[in-house]
Amino acid sequence: MPNTKSAEKRVRQTKKRNALNNWRKRRVKDAIKGFLAAVATGDAASAEKAYRDAASAVDRTASTSTMHRNTAARRKSLMARKLKAMQGGAATATKPVKGSAKGGRAKAS
């Protein structure tokens, strides 16, 4: 329990801020789930629209202190890779294994 007026105010502010951050994070998660569902159906047009919506939600959240910009970039990159793979592009939907020919340093023999 807060003992001072300023501590009471901090409790109110924290509660409000947590609610807003949780709403933003939920919005991003729902958008990404919608994108993944669209990719699973195999419809390129709906997947592309879902990607734009999800990327927009991620960017909006990253412009606040709720999500770091590098986290947003990573999530958008993973979604773009999945979209490209679904459309038959050269990119793969998985990360290259460290030490393989596609990425990372080669192991000394």
Secondary structure, DSSP 8 states (H G I E B T S, - for coil): ---SHHHHHHHHHHHHHHHHHHHHHHHHHHHHHHHHHHHHHT-HHHHHHHHHHHHHHHHHHHTSSSS-HHHHHHHHHHHHHHHHHHTT-S--SS---TTSSSSS-----
